Amino acid sequence: MAVAQFVADLRAGAGFRRGLRVKKTQGYDDVWEMSWAPDGRATFHYGPSVPDGEPHVVWRGIGTHSNFTRP
């Protein structure tokens, strides 16, 4: 469900809903994080558009909070 909400918000282009808790990762200019549940976390960055004009999300890690020591 979180991925479907993420994609819908990305396509709408008006920002992400509060429940996905998307924010920039502290200490990194191009890495974002999302936490959708008490122990559900993902990190991602934006890659070159494929196709042109469309956002390209590159997932860096998906799992629990304990799985992430570096984004």
Buried (B, 14 or more C-beta within 10 A) or exposed (E): EBEEBBEEBBEEEEEBBEEBBBEEBEEEEEBBBBBBEEEBBBBBBEEEEEEEEEEEBEEBBBEEEEEBEEB
